[in-house]
Amino acid sequence: MKSKFYLVLGLLVLAGCSDDKSKLRGQFLSGCVQGGSPKSVCTCVYDKLEKTYSTEQLKQIQAGRSPLVSNFMQDSITYAKACIAEQ
């Protein structure tokens, strides 16, 4: 449960906007790992999020300017559970 909290916290601390897909990924992974989740779980979660949300949606979510933020948070938790189970 604690790692899920840190995963969500990592998502919230992402800073800056970029149209560069790899920068979004790097920022997500950095925040997620700093939050205490294993890199393999963070990578798995981001891969699943990337299939669900477009790059533009991820940029808006990161900036807190999207009505999808609550869906994103719920999806992140769901995907984290799935990724942990896959380990």
PDB file of N, CA, C and O in Angstrom:
ATOM      1  N   MET A   1       0.831  -1.194   0.000  1.00  0.00           N
ATOM      2  CA  MET A   1       0.000   0.000   0.000  1.00  0.00           C
ATOM      3  C   MET A   1       0.869   1.249   0.000  1.00  0.00           C
ATOM      4  O   MET A   1       0.557   2.242  -0.658  1.00  0.00           O
ATOM      5  N   LYS A   2       1.974   1.182   0.756  1.00  0.00           N
ATOM      6  CA  LYS A   2       2.851   2.334   0.856  1.00  0.00           C
ATOM      7  C   LYS A   2       3.460   2.680  -0.506  1.00  0.00           C
ATOM      8  O   LYS A   2       3.579   3.855  -0.853  1.00  0.00           O
ATOM      9  N   SER A   3       3.846   1.654  -1.278  1.00  0.00           N
ATOM     10  CA  SER A   3       4.445   1.935  -2.588  1.00  0.00           C
ATOM     11  C   SER A   3       3.420   2.542  -3.537  1.00  0.00           C
ATOM     12  O   SER A   3       3.780   3.342  -4.401  1.00  0.00           O
ATOM     13  N   LYS A   4       2.151   2.177  -3.392  1.00  0.00           N
ATOM     14  CA  LYS A   4       1.101   2.786  -4.219  1.00  0.00           C
ATOM     15  C   LYS A   4       0.969   4.269  -3.897  1.00  0.00           C
ATOM     16  O   LYS A   4       0.794   5.099  -4.788  1.00  0.00           O
ATOM     17  N   PHE A   5       1.057   4.586  -2.610  1.00  0.00           N
ATOM     18  CA  PHE A   5       0.990   5.984  -2.208  1.00  0.00           C
ATOM     19  C   PHE A   5       2.145   6.758  -2.826  1.00  0.00           C
ATOM     20  O   PHE A   5       1.956   7.854  -3.353  1.00  0.00           O
ATOM     21  N   TYR A   6       3.347   6.180  -2.757  1.00  0.00           N
ATOM     22  CA  TYR A   6       4.516   6.861  -3.312  1.00  0.00           C
ATOM     23  C   TYR A   6       4.432   6.968  -4.826  1.00  0.00           C
ATOM     24  O   TYR A   6       4.910   7.942  -5.408  1.00  0.00           O
ATOM     25  N   LEU A   7       3.831   5.982  -5.464  1.00  0.00           N
ATOM     26  CA  LEU A   7       3.631   6.061  -6.906  1.00  0.00           C
ATOM     27  C   LEU A   7       2.751   7.254  -7.242  1.00  0.00           C
ATOM     28  O   LEU A   7       3.078   8.045  -8.126  1.00  0.00           O
ATOM     29  N   VAL A   8       1.636   7.380  -6.537  1.00  0.00           N
ATOM     30  CA  VAL A   8       0.723   8.502  -6.768  1.00  0.00           C
ATOM     31  C   VAL A   8       1.415   9.816  -6.436  1.00  0.00           C
ATOM     32  O   VAL A   8       1.272  10.798  -7.164  1.00  0.00           O
ATOM     33  N   LEU A   9       2.160   9.836  -5.344  1.00  0.00           N
ATOM     34  CA  LEU A   9       2.894  11.042  -4.976  1.00  0.00           C
ATOM     35  C   LEU A   9       3.898  11.409  -6.066  1.00  0.00           C
ATOM     36  O   LEU A   9       4.061  12.582  -6.402  1.00  0.00           O
ATOM     37  N   GLY A  10       4.557  10.412  -6.604  1.00  0.00           N
ATOM     38  CA  GLY A  10       5.507  10.656  -7.687  1.00  0.00           C
ATOM     39  C   GLY A  10       4.849  11.274  -8.899  1.00  0.00           C
ATOM     40  O   GLY A  10       5.440  12.116  -9.575  1.00  0.00           O
ATOM     41  N   LEU A  11       3.630  10.857  -9.174  1.00  0.00           N
ATOM     42  CA  LEU A  11       2.893  11.430 -10.298  1.00  0.00           C
ATOM     43  C   LEU A  11       2.588  12.895 -10.062  1.00  0.00           C
ATOM     44  O   LEU A  11       2.613  13.704 -10.990  1.00  0.00           O
ATOM     45  N   LEU A  12       2.300  13.229  -8.818  1.00  0.00           N
ATOM     46  CA  LEU A  12       1.927  14.604  -8.499  1.00  0.00           C
ATOM     47  C   LEU A  12       3.101  15.568  -8.535  1.00  0.00           C
ATOM     48  O   LEU A  12       2.912  16.763  -8.759  1.00  0.00           O
ATOM     49  N   VAL A  13       4.306  15.070  -8.319  1.00  0.00           N
ATOM     50  CA  VAL A  13       5.453  15.970  -8.263  1.00  0.00           C
ATOM     51  C   VAL A  13       6.126  16.185  -9.609  1.00  0.00           C
ATOM     52  O   VAL A  13       7.143  16.873  -9.698  1.00  0.00           O
ATOM     53  N   LEU A  14       5.569  15.608 -10.637  1.00  0.00           N
ATOM     54  CA  LEU A  14       6.144  15.839 -11.958  1.00  0.00           C
ATOM     55  C   LEU A  14       6.080  17.319 -12.286  1.00  0.00           C
ATOM     56  O   LEU A  14       5.059  17.969 -12.058  1.00  0.00           O
ATOM     57  N   ALA A  15       7.153  17.842 -12.812  1.00  0.00           N
ATOM     58  CA  ALA A  15       7.198  19.279 -13.084  1.00  0.00           C
ATOM     59  C   ALA A  15       7.457  19.533 -14.561  1.00  0.00           C
ATOM     60  O   ALA A  15       8.095  18.737 -15.250  1.00  0.00           O
ATOM     61  N   GLY A  16       6.939  20.671 -15.029  1.00  0.00           N
ATOM     62  CA  GLY A  16       7.206  21.122 -16.387  1.00  0.00           C
ATOM     63  C   GLY A  16       6.362  20.441 -17.433  1.00  0.00           C
ATOM     64  O   GLY A  16       5.848  19.341 -17.229  1.00  0.00           O
ATOM     65  N   CYS A  17       6.230  21.112 -18.553  1.00  0.00           N
ATOM     66  CA  CYS A  17       5.492  20.581 -19.694  1.00  0.00           C
ATOM     67  C   CYS A  17       6.455  20.396 -20.848  1.00  0.00           C
ATOM     68  O   CYS A  17       7.337  21.225 -21.068  1.00  0.00           O
ATOM     69  N   SER A  18       6.293  19.337 -21.565  1.00  0.00           N
ATOM     70  CA  SER A  18       7.119  19.107 -22.728  1.00  0.00           C
ATOM     71  C   SER A  18       6.347  18.310 -23.749  1.00  0.00           C
ATOM     72  O   SER A  18       5.544  17.444 -23.403  1.00  0.00           O
ATOM     73  N   ASP A  19       6.593  18.608 -25.003  1.00  0.00           N
ATOM     74  CA  ASP A  19       5.971  17.812 -26.051  1.00  0.00           C
ATOM     75  C   ASP A  19       6.841  16.609 -26.365  1.00  0.00           C
ATOM     76  O   ASP A  19       6.505  15.817 -27.246  1.00  0.00           O
ATOM     77  N   ASP A  20       7.922  16.464 -25.677  1.00  0.00           N
ATOM     78  CA  ASP A  20       8.843  15.364 -25.892  1.00  0.00           C
ATOM     79  C   ASP A  20       8.385  14.150 -25.088  1.00  0.00           C
ATOM     80  O   ASP A  20       8.418  14.139 -23.857  1.00  0.00           O
ATOM     81  N   LYS A  21       7.956  13.132 -25.828  1.00  0.00           N
ATOM     82  CA  LYS A  21       7.428  11.917 -25.203  1.00  0.00           C
ATOM     83  C   LYS A  21       8.435  11.281 -24.231  1.00  0.00           C
ATOM     84  O   LYS A  21       8.059  10.818 -23.154  1.00  0.00           O
ATOM     85  N   SER A  22       9.687  11.265 -24.614  1.00  0.00           N
ATOM     86  CA  SER A  22      10.696  10.643 -23.753  1.00  0.00           C
ATOM     87  C   SER A  22      10.921  11.449 -22.475  1.00  0.00           C
ATOM     88  O   SER A  22      11.250  10.876 -21.437  1.00  0.00           O
ATOM     89  N   LYS A  23      10.749  12.766 -22.537  1.00  0.00           N
ATOM     90  CA  LYS A  23      10.903  13.585 -21.336  1.00  0.00           C
ATOM     91  C   LYS A  23       9.768  13.287 -20.349  1.00  0.00           C
ATOM     92  O   LYS A  23      10.002  13.181 -19.145  1.00  0.00           O
ATOM     93  N   LEU A  24       8.542  13.153 -20.862  1.00  0.00           N
ATOM     94  CA  LEU A  24       7.411  12.794 -19.997  1.00  0.00           C
ATOM     95  C   LEU A  24       7.678  11.463 -19.305  1.00  0.00           C
ATOM     96  O   LEU A  24       7.464  11.315 -18.102  1.00  0.00           O
ATOM     97  N   ARG A  25       8.148  10.498 -20.091  1.00  0.00           N
ATOM     98  CA  ARG A  25       8.441   9.174 -19.550  1.00  0.00           C
ATOM     99  C   ARG A  25       9.524   9.267 -18.470  1.00  0.00           C
ATOM    100  O   ARG A  25       9.390   8.694 -17.389  1.00  0.00           O
ATOM    101  N   GLY A  26      10.594   9.995 -18.782  1.00  0.00           N
ATOM    102  CA  GLY A  26      11.694  10.141 -17.831  1.00  0.00           C
ATOM    103  C   GLY A  26      11.257  10.791 -16.532  1.00  0.00           C
ATOM    104  O   GLY A  26      11.664  10.367 -15.450  1.00  0.00           O
ATOM    105  N   GLN A  27      10.430  11.818 -16.639  1.00  0.00           N
ATOM    106  CA  GLN A  27       9.948  12.499 -15.438  1.00  0.00           C
ATOM    107  C   GLN A  27       9.050  11.581 -14.620  1.00  0.00           C
ATOM    108  O   GLN A  27       9.130  11.558 -13.392  1.00  0.00           O
ATOM    109  N   PHE A  28       8.203  10.832 -15.297  1.00  0.00           N
ATOM    110  CA  PHE A  28       7.332   9.893 -14.587  1.00  0.00           C
ATOM    111  C   PHE A  28       8.175   8.854 -13.849  1.00  0.00           C
ATOM    112  O   PHE A  28       7.989   8.614 -12.656  1.00  0.00           O
ATOM    113  N   LEU A  29       9.108   8.241 -14.586  1.00  0.00           N
ATOM    114  CA  LEU A  29       9.928   7.191 -13.978  1.00  0.00           C
ATOM    115  C   LEU A  29      10.754   7.730 -12.815  1.00  0.00           C
ATOM    116  O   LEU A  29      10.889   7.066 -11.787  1.00  0.00           O
ATOM    117  N   SER A  30      11.297   8.908 -12.971  1.00  0.00           N
ATOM    118  CA  SER A  30      12.086   9.517 -11.902  1.00  0.00           C
ATOM    119  C   SER A  30      11.244   9.733 -10.644  1.00  0.00           C
ATOM    120  O   SER A  30      11.658   9.367  -9.544  1.00  0.00           O
ATOM    121  N   GLY A  31      10.072  10.323 -10.808  1.00  0.00           N
ATOM    122  CA  GLY A  31       9.193  10.568  -9.668  1.00  0.00           C
ATOM    123  C   GLY A  31       8.710   9.288  -9.024  1.00  0.00           C
ATOM    124  O   GLY A  31       8.613   9.190  -7.801  1.00  0.00           O
ATOM    125  N   CYS A  32       8.410   8.314  -9.851  1.00  0.00           N
ATOM    126  CA  CYS A  32       7.911   7.031  -9.360  1.00  0.00           C
ATOM    127  C   CYS A  32       8.987   6.301  -8.549  1.00  0.00           C
ATOM    128  O   CYS A  32       8.721   5.814  -7.450  1.00  0.00           O
ATOM    129  N   VAL A  33      10.198   6.232  -9.098  1.00  0.00           N
ATOM    130  CA  VAL A  33      11.298   5.551  -8.407  1.00  0.00           C
ATOM    131  C   VAL A  33      11.677   6.304  -7.133  1.00  0.00           C
ATOM    132  O   VAL A  33      11.937   5.686  -6.100  1.00  0.00           O
ATOM    133  N   GLN A  34      11.709   7.628  -7.202  1.00  0.00           N
ATOM    134  CA  GLN A  34      12.009   8.419  -6.003  1.00  0.00           C
ATOM    135  C   GLN A  34      10.943   8.215  -4.933  1.00  0.00           C
ATOM    136  O   GLN A  34      11.212   8.368  -3.742  1.00  0.00           O
ATOM    137  N   GLY A  35       9.733   7.870  -5.363  1.00  0.00           N
ATOM    138  CA  GLY A  35       8.653   7.597  -4.428  1.00  0.00           C
ATOM    139  C   GLY A  35       8.759   6.233  -3.770  1.00  0.00           C
ATOM    140  O   GLY A  35       7.969   5.909  -2.883  1.00  0.00           O
ATOM    141  N   GLY A  36       9.736   5.425  -4.198  1.00  0.00           N
ATOM    142  CA  GLY A  36       9.971   4.149  -3.542  1.00  0.00           C
ATOM    143  C   GLY A  36       9.535   2.917  -4.301  1.00  0.00           C
ATOM    144  O   GLY A  36       9.670   1.805  -3.791  1.00  0.00           O
ATOM    145  N   SER A  37       9.019   3.079  -5.497  1.00  0.00           N
ATOM    146  CA  SER A  37       8.593   1.918  -6.280  1.00  0.00           C
ATOM    147  C   SER A  37       9.759   1.394  -7.107  1.00  0.00           C
ATOM    148  O   SER A  37      10.608   2.170  -7.546  1.00  0.00           O
ATOM    149  N   PRO A  38       9.805   0.083  -7.324  1.00  0.00           N
ATOM    150  CA  PRO A  38      10.865  -0.476  -8.171  1.00  0.00           C
ATOM    151  C   PRO A  38      10.741   0.050  -9.604  1.00  0.00           C
ATOM    152  O   PRO A  38       9.637   0.281 -10.098  1.00  0.00           O
ATOM    153  N   LYS A  39      11.884   0.234 -10.260  1.00  0.00           N
ATOM    154  CA  LYS A  39      11.880   0.767 -11.626  1.00  0.00           C
ATOM    155  C   LYS A  39      11.066  -0.120 -12.563  1.00  0.00           C
ATOM    156  O   LYS A  39      10.392   0.386 -13.460  1.00  0.00           O
ATOM    157  N   SER A  40      11.120  -1.428 -12.367  1.00  0.00           N
ATOM    158  CA  SER A  40      10.380  -2.333 -13.248  1.00  0.00           C
ATOM    159  C   SER A  40       8.873  -2.097 -13.141  1.00  0.00           C
ATOM    160  O   SER A  40       8.160  -2.162 -14.142  1.00  0.00           O
ATOM    161  N   VAL A  41       8.393  -1.826 -11.936  1.00  0.00           N
ATOM    162  CA  VAL A  41       6.968  -1.539 -11.741  1.00  0.00           C
ATOM    163  C   VAL A  41       6.628  -0.188 -12.361  1.00  0.00           C
ATOM    164  O   VAL A  41       5.602  -0.048 -13.026  1.00  0.00           O
ATOM    165  N   CYS A  42       7.483   0.799 -12.145  1.00  0.00           N
ATOM    166  CA  CYS A  42       7.244   2.134 -12.706  1.00  0.00           C
ATOM    167  C   CYS A  42       7.185   2.086 -14.230  1.00  0.00           C
ATOM    168  O   CYS A  42       6.318   2.707 -14.845  1.00  0.00           O
ATOM    169  N   THR A  43       8.107   1.348 -14.829  1.00  0.00           N
ATOM    170  CA  THR A  43       8.133   1.216 -16.286  1.00  0.00           C
ATOM    171  C   THR A  43       6.872   0.534 -16.786  1.00  0.00           C
ATOM    172  O   THR A  43       6.274   0.965 -17.771  1.00  0.00           O
ATOM    173  N   CYS A  44       6.474  -0.518 -16.114  1.00  0.00           N
ATOM    174  CA  CYS A  44       5.256  -1.243 -16.477  1.00  0.00           C
ATOM    175  C   CYS A  44       4.034  -0.328 -16.402  1.00  0.00           C
ATOM    176  O   CYS A  44       3.210  -0.318 -17.316  1.00  0.00           O
ATOM    177  N   VAL A  45       3.917   0.433 -15.325  1.00  0.00           N
ATOM    178  CA  VAL A  45       2.778   1.340 -15.147  1.00  0.00           C
ATOM    179  C   VAL A  45       2.761   2.377 -16.260  1.00  0.00           C
ATOM    180  O   VAL A  45       1.715   2.629 -16.859  1.00  0.00           O
ATOM    181  N   TYR A  46       3.911   2.980 -16.541  1.00  0.00           N
ATOM    182  CA  TYR A  46       3.941   4.021 -17.577  1.00  0.00           C
ATOM    183  C   TYR A  46       3.580   3.447 -18.944  1.00  0.00           C
ATOM    184  O   TYR A  46       2.873   4.088 -19.721  1.00  0.00           O
ATOM    185  N   ASP A  47       4.060   2.252 -19.235  1.00  0.00           N
ATOM    186  CA  ASP A  47       3.714   1.623 -20.515  1.00  0.00           C
ATOM    187  C   ASP A  47       2.202   1.452 -20.647  1.00  0.00           C
ATOM    188  O   ASP A  47       1.641   1.669 -21.721  1.00  0.00           O
ATOM    189  N   LYS A  48       1.553   1.067 -19.564  1.00  0.00           N
ATOM    190  CA  LYS A  48       0.096   0.901 -19.590  1.00  0.00           C
ATOM    191  C   LYS A  48      -0.609   2.256 -19.706  1.00  0.00           C
ATOM    192  O   LYS A  48      -1.596   2.383 -20.431  1.00  0.00           O
ATOM    193  N   LEU A  49      -0.109   3.256 -19.000  1.00  0.00           N
ATOM    194  CA  LEU A  49      -0.698   4.598 -19.084  1.00  0.00           C
ATOM    195  C   LEU A  49      -0.565   5.163 -20.490  1.00  0.00           C
ATOM    196  O   LEU A  49      -1.474   5.823 -20.994  1.00  0.00           O
ATOM    197  N   GLU A  50       0.570   4.901 -21.114  1.00  0.00           N
ATOM    198  CA  GLU A  50       0.829   5.407 -22.460  1.00  0.00           C
ATOM    199  C   GLU A  50      -0.123   4.790 -23.489  1.00  0.00           C
ATOM    200  O   GLU A  50      -0.416   5.401 -24.516  1.00  0.00           O
ATOM    201  N   LYS A  51      -0.596   3.596 -23.210  1.00  0.00           N
ATOM    202  CA  LYS A  51      -1.579   2.956 -24.097  1.00  0.00           C
ATOM    203  C   LYS A  51      -2.978   3.524 -23.876  1.00  0.00           C
ATOM    204  O   LYS A  51      -3.834   3.437 -24.757  1.00  0.00           O
ATOM    205  N   THR A  52      -3.208   4.104 -22.706  1.00  0.00           N
ATOM    206  CA  THR A  52      -4.520   4.639 -22.345  1.00  0.00           C
ATOM    207  C   THR A  52      -4.660   6.114 -22.698  1.00  0.00           C
ATOM    208  O   THR A  52      -5.730   6.557 -23.115  1.00  0.00           O
ATOM    209  N   TYR A  53      -3.584   6.871 -22.532  1.00  0.00           N
ATOM    210  CA  TYR A  53      -3.623   8.327 -22.709  1.00  0.00           C
ATOM    211  C   TYR A  53      -2.673   8.763 -23.817  1.00  0.00           C
ATOM    212  O   TYR A  53      -1.577   8.223 -23.962  1.00  0.00           O
ATOM    213  N   SER A  54      -3.107   9.743 -24.591  1.00  0.00           N
ATOM    214  CA  SER A  54      -2.239  10.311 -25.625  1.00  0.00           C
ATOM    215  C   SER A  54      -1.154  11.162 -24.962  1.00  0.00           C
ATOM    216  O   SER A  54      -1.256  11.510 -23.786  1.00  0.00           O
ATOM    217  N   THR A  55      -0.130  11.486 -25.724  1.00  0.00           N
ATOM    218  CA  THR A  55       0.933  12.345 -25.203  1.00  0.00           C
ATOM    219  C   THR A  55       0.365  13.693 -24.776  1.00  0.00           C
ATOM    220  O   THR A  55       0.752  14.228 -23.737  1.00  0.00           O
ATOM    221  N   GLU A  56      -0.541  14.237 -25.562  1.00  0.00           N
ATOM    222  CA  GLU A  56      -1.151  15.529 -25.217  1.00  0.00           C
ATOM    223  C   GLU A  56      -1.940  15.426 -23.912  1.00  0.00           C
ATOM    224  O   GLU A  56      -1.869  16.325 -23.074  1.00  0.00           O
ATOM    225  N   GLN A  57      -2.683  14.346 -23.734  1.00  0.00           N
ATOM    226  CA  GLN A  57      -3.426  14.154 -22.487  1.00  0.00           C
ATOM    227  C   GLN A  57      -2.468  14.032 -21.301  1.00  0.00           C
ATOM    228  O   GLN A  57      -2.726  14.593 -20.236  1.00  0.00           O
ATOM    229  N   LEU A  58      -1.378  13.311 -21.479  1.00  0.00           N
ATOM    230  CA  LEU A  58      -0.398  13.164 -20.398  1.00  0.00           C
ATOM    231  C   LEU A  58       0.219  14.507 -20.035  1.00  0.00           C
ATOM    232  O   LEU A  58       0.442  14.787 -18.857  1.00  0.00           O
ATOM    233  N   LYS A  59       0.496  15.337 -21.030  1.00  0.00           N
ATOM    234  CA  LYS A  59       1.027  16.677 -20.759  1.00  0.00           C
ATOM    235  C   LYS A  59       0.026  17.498 -19.957  1.00  0.00           C
ATOM    236  O   LYS A  59       0.408  18.189 -19.013  1.00  0.00           O
ATOM    237  N   GLN A  60      -1.250  17.431 -20.324  1.00  0.00           N
ATOM    238  CA  GLN A  60      -2.278  18.194 -19.609  1.00  0.00           C
ATOM    239  C   GLN A  60      -2.477  17.663 -18.193  1.00  0.00           C
ATOM    240  O   GLN A  60      -2.659  18.442 -17.257  1.00  0.00           O
ATOM    241  N   ILE A  61      -2.444  16.362 -18.035  1.00  0.00           N
ATOM    242  CA  ILE A  61      -2.566  15.752 -16.708  1.00  0.00           C
ATOM    243  C   ILE A  61      -1.386  16.176 -15.842  1.00  0.00           C
ATOM    244  O   ILE A  61      -1.560  16.540 -14.679  1.00  0.00           O
ATOM    245  N   GLN A  62      -0.201  16.129 -16.408  1.00  0.00           N
ATOM    246  CA  GLN A  62       1.009  16.515 -15.681  1.00  0.00           C
ATOM    247  C   GLN A  62       0.915  17.955 -15.190  1.00  0.00           C
ATOM    248  O   GLN A  62       1.369  18.276 -14.092  1.00  0.00           O
ATOM    249  N   ALA A  63       0.328  18.812 -16.006  1.00  0.00           N
ATOM    250  CA  ALA A  63       0.195  20.229 -15.651  1.00  0.00           C
ATOM    251  C   ALA A  63      -1.014  20.484 -14.755  1.00  0.00           C
ATOM    252  O   ALA A  63      -1.221  21.610 -14.303  1.00  0.00           O
ATOM    253  N   GLY A  64      -1.811  19.452 -14.494  1.00  0.00           N
ATOM    254  CA  GLY A  64      -2.993  19.613 -13.649  1.00  0.00           C
ATOM    255  C   GLY A  64      -4.130  20.342 -14.335  1.00  0.00           C
ATOM    256  O   GLY A  64      -5.019  20.878 -13.673  1.00  0.00           O
ATOM    257  N   ARG A  65      -4.106  20.363 -15.675  1.00  0.00           N
ATOM    258  CA  ARG A  65      -5.124  21.098 -16.429  1.00  0.00           C
ATOM    259  C   ARG A  65      -6.092  20.174 -17.154  1.00  0.00           C
ATOM    260  O   ARG A  65      -6.629  20.535 -18.201  1.00  0.00           O
ATOM    261  N   SER A  66      -6.312  19.028 -16.626  1.00  0.00           N
ATOM    262  CA  SER A  66      -7.172  18.081 -17.324  1.00  0.00           C
ATOM    263  C   SER A  66      -8.223  17.503 -16.383  1.00  0.00           C
ATOM    264  O   SER A  66      -7.938  17.200 -15.225  1.00  0.00           O
ATOM    265  N   PRO A  67      -9.444  17.356 -16.899  1.00  0.00           N
ATOM    266  CA  PRO A  67     -10.467  16.682 -16.090  1.00  0.00           C
ATOM    267  C   PRO A  67     -10.163  15.189 -15.932  1.00  0.00           C
ATOM    268  O   PRO A  67     -10.840  14.490 -15.178  1.00  0.00           O
ATOM    269  N   LEU A  68      -9.151  14.711 -16.639  1.00  0.00           N
ATOM    270  CA  LEU A  68      -8.787  13.295 -16.571  1.00  0.00           C
ATOM    271  C   LEU A  68      -7.880  12.956 -15.389  1.00  0.00           C
ATOM    272  O   LEU A  68      -7.525  11.791 -15.208  1.00  0.00           O
ATOM    273  N   VAL A  69      -7.499  13.943 -14.586  1.00  0.00           N
ATOM    274  CA  VAL A  69      -6.555  13.700 -13.492  1.00  0.00           C
ATOM    275  C   VAL A  69      -7.059  12.605 -12.554  1.00  0.00           C
ATOM    276  O   VAL A  69      -6.294  11.713 -12.187  1.00  0.00           O
ATOM    277  N   SER A  70      -8.323  12.657 -12.163  1.00  0.00           N
ATOM    278  CA  SER A  70      -8.830  11.634 -11.232  1.00  0.00           C
ATOM    279  C   SER A  70      -8.850  10.259 -11.895  1.00  0.00           C
ATOM    280  O   SER A  70      -8.541   9.259 -11.247  1.00  0.00           O
ATOM    281  N   ASN A  71      -9.209  10.196 -13.176  1.00  0.00           N
ATOM    282  CA  ASN A  71      -9.167   8.916 -13.895  1.00  0.00           C
ATOM    283  C   ASN A  71      -7.732   8.401 -13.976  1.00  0.00           C
ATOM    284  O   ASN A  71      -7.474   7.211 -13.794  1.00  0.00           O
ATOM    285  N   PHE A  72      -6.813   9.310 -14.250  1.00  0.00           N
ATOM    286  CA  PHE A  72      -5.398   8.968 -14.351  1.00  0.00           C
ATOM    287  C   PHE A  72      -4.893   8.382 -13.032  1.00  0.00           C
ATOM    288  O   PHE A  72      -4.179   7.379 -13.026  1.00  0.00           O
ATOM    289  N   MET A  73      -5.260   9.001 -11.937  1.00  0.00           N
ATOM    290  CA  MET A  73      -4.827   8.516 -10.627  1.00  0.00           C
ATOM    291  C   MET A  73      -5.385   7.113 -10.365  1.00  0.00           C
ATOM    292  O   MET A  73      -4.669   6.231  -9.891  1.00  0.00           O
ATOM    293  N   GLN A  74      -6.650   6.920 -10.673  1.00  0.00           N
ATOM    294  CA  GLN A  74      -7.260   5.606 -10.467  1.00  0.00           C
ATOM    295  C   GLN A  74      -6.615   4.563 -11.380  1.00  0.00           C
ATOM    296  O   GLN A  74      -6.316   3.449 -10.949  1.00  0.00           O
ATOM    297  N   ASP A  75      -6.405   4.936 -12.648  1.00  0.00           N
ATOM    298  CA  ASP A  75      -5.747   4.017 -13.579  1.00  0.00           C
ATOM    299  C   ASP A  75      -4.340   3.678 -13.100  1.00  0.00           C
ATOM    300  O   ASP A  75      -3.910   2.530 -13.210  1.00  0.00           O
ATOM    301  N   SER A  76      -3.623   4.658 -12.572  1.00  0.00           N
ATOM    302  CA  SER A  76      -2.264   4.426 -12.078  1.00  0.00           C
ATOM    303  C   SER A  76      -2.258   3.389 -10.962  1.00  0.00           C
ATOM    304  O   SER A  76      -1.399   2.508 -10.930  1.00  0.00           O
ATOM    305  N   ILE A  77      -3.200   3.493 -10.064  1.00  0.00           N
ATOM    306  CA  ILE A  77      -3.296   2.532  -8.960  1.00  0.00           C
ATOM    307  C   ILE A  77      -3.650   1.144  -9.489  1.00  0.00           C
ATOM    308  O   ILE A  77      -3.058   0.146  -9.081  1.00  0.00           O
ATOM    309  N   THR A  78      -4.617   1.091 -10.396  1.00  0.00           N
ATOM    310  CA  THR A  78      -5.019  -0.185 -10.996  1.00  0.00           C
ATOM    311  C   THR A  78      -3.843  -0.831 -11.720  1.00  0.00           C
ATOM    312  O   THR A  78      -3.584  -2.024 -11.561  1.00  0.00           O
ATOM    313  N   TYR A  79      -3.132  -0.031 -12.517  1.00  0.00           N
ATOM    314  CA  TYR A  79      -1.991  -0.548 -13.266  1.00  0.00           C
ATOM    315  C   TYR A  79      -0.854  -0.960 -12.331  1.00  0.00           C
ATOM    316  O   TYR A  79      -0.172  -1.952 -12.588  1.00  0.00           O
ATOM    317  N   ALA A  80      -0.645  -0.214 -11.258  1.00  0.00           N
ATOM    318  CA  ALA A  80       0.402  -0.573 -10.298  1.00  0.00           C
ATOM    319  C   ALA A  80       0.106  -1.941  -9.682  1.00  0.00           C
ATOM    320  O   ALA A  80       1.005  -2.771  -9.544  1.00  0.00           O
ATOM    321  N   LYS A  81      -1.141  -2.171  -9.317  1.00  0.00           N
ATOM    322  CA  LYS A  81      -1.523  -3.477  -8.765  1.00  0.00           C
ATOM    323  C   LYS A  81      -1.254  -4.583  -9.774  1.00  0.00           C
ATOM    324  O   LYS A  81      -0.717  -5.635  -9.427  1.00  0.00           O
ATOM    325  N   ALA A  82      -1.634  -4.336 -11.032  1.00  0.00           N
ATOM    326  CA  ALA A  82      -1.427  -5.338 -12.082  1.00  0.00           C
ATOM    327  C   ALA A  82       0.066  -5.587 -12.309  1.00  0.00           C
ATOM    328  O   ALA A  82       0.494  -6.732 -12.455  1.00  0.00           O
ATOM    329  N   CYS A  83       0.841  -4.526 -12.336  1.00  0.00           N
ATOM    330  CA  CYS A  83       2.285  -4.662 -12.566  1.00  0.00           C
ATOM    331  C   CYS A  83       2.973  -5.390 -11.417  1.00  0.00           C
ATOM    332  O   CYS A  83       3.875  -6.197 -11.644  1.00  0.00           O
ATOM    333  N   ILE A  84       2.557  -5.112 -10.202  1.00  0.00           N
ATOM    334  CA  ILE A  84       3.122  -5.808  -9.042  1.00  0.00           C
ATOM    335  C   ILE A  84       2.777  -7.293  -9.109  1.00  0.00           C
ATOM    336  O   ILE A  84       3.614  -8.143  -8.809  1.00  0.00           O
ATOM    337  N   ALA A  85       1.549  -7.600  -9.501  1.00  0.00           N
ATOM    338  CA  ALA A  85       1.122  -8.997  -9.616  1.00  0.00           C
ATOM    339  C   ALA A  85       1.895  -9.729 -10.717  1.00  0.00           C
ATOM    340  O   ALA A  85       2.119 -10.936 -10.623  1.00  0.00           O
ATOM    341  N   GLU A  86       2.298  -9.000 -11.755  1.00  0.00           N
ATOM    342  CA  GLU A  86       3.043  -9.600 -12.871  1.00  0.00           C
ATOM    343  C   GLU A  86       4.494  -9.883 -12.510  1.00  0.00           C
ATOM    344  O   GLU A  86       5.153 -10.668 -13.191  1.00  0.00           O
ATOM    345  N   GLN A  87       5.002  -9.262 -11.456  1.00  0.00           N
ATOM    346  CA  GLN A  87       6.426  -9.403 -11.079  1.00  0.00           C
ATOM    347  C   GLN A  87       6.739 -10.793 -10.594  1.00  0.00           C
ATOM    348  O   GLN A  87       7.882 -11.081 -10.240  1.00  0.00           O
TER     349      GLN A  87
END
